[in-house]
Amino acid sequence: MRPYREHLPASSDASWSMLNRRLDDGIPFEWHHHPEFELTLTLNSRGQRLIGDHVGAYEHGDLVLIGPNLPHSWVSREKLRPAEPHVALVFWFGTEWITRLTAGTVELRPVQRLIERAATGLAFGNMLGLALADSFEAVYTRPPAQRLLGLLDILLQIADTEGGQPLASQAPPRADGSRERIDRVLQHLHQFYGQPIAMAELAEIAALSVSGLHRLFRKHTQTTVSDYVIGLRIGDACTRLSGTRQPIQHIAAEDGYTSLANFNRQFKRLRGMSPRSYRALFL
């Protein structure tokens, strides 16, 4: 599946968009981007969150604000309450729209500062997400003007926390002819990082030489292909260690490591502790 630019649902009575997404079978991997900001609250679900070059685990109450054109996807592992669906409550709003709104309104300056920090994505604590869950749900039941006030109230509450953990290491570069090439490569890596990665195959996907691929990849991600793949593998391992009881050796194999010693070494290099110690944090 090729990466794609998502076209968001338009509304004749609103200047921004929203989606109440409820999935029984799980949240699928859908690597995409769009020019709007995205505010997403994920409920009754845990799994892996991928935003730019960030790979991390998410839990019930995950609250994230994503900047324009930053590629992203969630992929679920399991529900907390099996009889209920995975829930993603999503709000989208345009850069020019929110900038005009906040620049001309002194009371909304905290929101302006918030969106200025969101270019690389911001993750907020699950406690804040859960505290705002009722406010998110209420927005979908209101008439258009009240929906707008509900969105602004939520953004103000988030801005007032003055928190937010930056996610991707850099904002997306300006669109150019290489964006589609690197998206094809990243899509392939995010789908097949648990398998052996051949540079020649990636170069063919990008329609470049191997040396050209290396230059393109570093330009867009500020890292090498091998280090990026290691980040994906260890990120997935963290999700499995924290959310499942799978044996560590099984997790290592699923994430592409034929050597358990190499897996342990790479895990400790990126997380500062052994896989066993990391799992113990969640027991």
N, C-alpha and C positions, 0 to 999 in steps of 0.2 A: 504494500500500500504506500503510495507516494504521500509525502507531507502536503498539506493543503492550507490555503488561506480560508479561514472559516467566514462564511457570510451569515451574519447574525439576523435573527428574526426582527423584522421591522414592525412598528406599530403606528397606526394613524393618529392615535391620541396620546402619544408619549414621545419624549425627546431622547429616551434611553431604552434599553432592552433588558429583559429578564427571562429566566427559565427556571421552572421548578421541575427538576429532573429526578425521577424515581425509577430505579432499575432493580428488578428482582434478581437477574442473573449476574450482575456485577458491573462495575465501571470499566469499560474496555480501554485499551491503549489507543489513543487517537492524537497523534503528534500534529499540532496545528498552531497557527498564530492568527492574529487579527489586529487591526489598527486601533481598536478600542482598549481602554482599561477594563480589567475584569476583577470583580470581587466575588469570591467563591467560598461558601460555607458547606463543608461536607459532614454529613451525619450518618450514624449507624453503619460506619464503614471504616475499615483500616486497610492500608496497602502502601503503595509507593507513589510518591509525588515527584515529577520530573519537570523542572522549569529552567530553561536554558541549559547550562551545564551543571545545574544542581540536581542531585538525586538524594531523596530522603524519605523516611517513613512518615505516614500521616495516620492520625487516629480520629475517633469520634470528636467532632467539634473543631476540626481543622479549618482555619480561617486565613485566607491568602488574598493579597491584592497584587495583581500582575500588571505591569506596564505594557504599553502598546508594542505590538509586533514581537513580543518575547515568546518564543515557542514553548509549549507546555503540554502536559497531559497528566492525568491521574490514572492509575490502574489498581483496582481493588484486589485484595486477597480474601477477605471474609467480612461478614456482617457481625455486629455485636448481638443483634436480636434476629435470629435466623428467619423468623416468620414475617419480618418487615423488610421493606426494600432499602437498598443503598439510596441515599438522598444527597443531591447536589443542588444547593440554592445559589443561583448565579445571577449577578447584575453586571451589565456592560454599559459603559458610557464613553463618549468620544472625548478626545483630548481638547479640541477647540471648545466644545460645549462646556466642559467642566472648568476650563481655564477662564473663559469669559464670565462664567457664573461666580467663581471665587475671586477673580481679580477685581470685580466691581462691588464686592460685598465684604466689608470689614469683618463681619461676624463669621465668615467662612474662610478666613485666612488659615486657620489650623488645617482645613481640608486641602488648601493650596499647598501647604508645606508637606502634607502627607503624600499627595500625588507626585510631588517633585522627588520624593524619595523612593517611589515605587517603580522606577524604570527597570530595575533588576529583580523586581519581585520582593514582597515583604510577607513574612509569615508571623502571625500573632498567636499567642498562647491559646491552647484549647479552652482554658477557663473563660477567656473573652469570647471565643466563638460560641460556647454553650450559653453564656450570659446573654448573647445577642440573638440566640436562636428564635425566640418568640417574636422579636422585632422583625427578623427576616421573614418568618412565616406570615406575619400580619400584612406585610407589604403586598402580597399576592391577592389579598382579599379586598383591597381598597380601590376607590375610584382614582383616576389618573393624577389629579392634583395631590391627593393624600399619599399616593405612592411616591411621588417626588419628595414630599416632605419626609416620608419614612426613610428613603435612601439617604437624604442629607443628614438626618438624625443619626443614622447608623455610621456614616462617614465621620461625623463629628465625634461620636463616642470612641471610634477607633483612633482618631487623631488625638483625642485627649489623653490616651494612654502613653503617647510619646514613645511607644515601643515599636516592635517590628524587627524581625531578624532578616537581614538581606539574604537573598537566595542565590541567584546567578552571580557569577564573578564579574560580568560586564553587561551593559545594555546592548541590545541588538545594534549592529552597524547599520548605517544607512543602506537602503535597498540599492542593490546593483546587480549586475549580471551573474555574480557568484552566489547570490543568496539561494537560488534554486538548486545549484550544485551542492552546496553544503547541507541544505535541507535533505536532499536525497541521501547523502552519506549519513547524517545523523539519524534519519528514519531507519536506515538499515542497522546501524549500531544499536539503537534502542530496541529493535526487534530481535536481534541475534547476538547480543553481547555474551550470552552463555555458551556460544559456540566458538570454535577457532576463527579468528579474523584474519583474512588474507589482504594485504595491502594492494595487491594487484586487482583483486575483486572490487575493493573500494574505489580505486582509481578508475576502473571501468564504469562504475556507477556514476562517478563525478564527470566522466568523459575528460579525464586529465591523465597526464603521466604521473607516476608515483611521486616524483619530486614536486610536481605541481600540486598534487593532493596535499603533501606535507605543508607546503606554503599556505594553501587555502585554509587548511584546518587550523593552523596556528593563528592566522589572521582573524578568524571568526571565533575561536574558542580560547585563545591564549594558552593553549596546551598542546600536547602531542596526542596522536590517536591512541597510543598504548596507555597513556595516563588517563585519558578520557574513559576508555573501556574499563580500566581498573576501578575508576570511580563508580561506573554503572554497576559493576559486579559487586563491589563492597556495599554500595547503597542497597542493592537487592538483598544481600546477605543480612544487613541490619534489619530490614523489614521482616525477613523470615525468622531471625533470631529473636526479635522482640514479640512477634505475633504468632509463632507456631512452636511446636515441640519437635520439629524435624531434627534428626541427628546432625551435628556440625559437619561431619564428613559428607553427608547427603547434600547439605546446603552448598558446600564447597564444590561438589561435582556438578550440581545444577547450575552454578554460576561460572562454570567453565574451568575449574581448577582440577587438574588430574593429580596434583600434589597437595596434600593437606598441609605440609610444612610451608609451601609457598603461599597458600591461602592465609595461614596464620600470620606469616610475615607481612604480607600486603595489608591485611586487616589491621594489624598493630601499627603499621606505618601511617595509615590514614585515620584510625580512630584512637590511637594511643593506648590501646588495651587489647587483650586477646579476645577472640570470639566468645569464649566461655565467660569471661568477666563481663563482656557487654550484655550477654543474655541474663546474667545474674542481676543486672540493674532492673529487669522487668519482672522478676519472680516475686 
